[in-house]
């Protein structure tokens, strides 16, 4: 098992993402992220660009979907 990459929170509350992580995930400058609280940590998730979502729901039907009232 290898040691995970680490980063330090600066006095301006900024964190630099380690180069190995950026390279492995193909993250580049200007990418927007969402921070999702998870237990005692946080998930860092890139927000997809609108263009990449085109056609995502193609063929989806607005009928016969489950509503919150259908859930247990």
Secondary structure, DSSP 8 states (H G I E B T S, - for coil): ----------TTS-----HHHHHHHT--TT--EEEEEETTEEEEEE---GGGGTTTTTT--SSS---GGG--
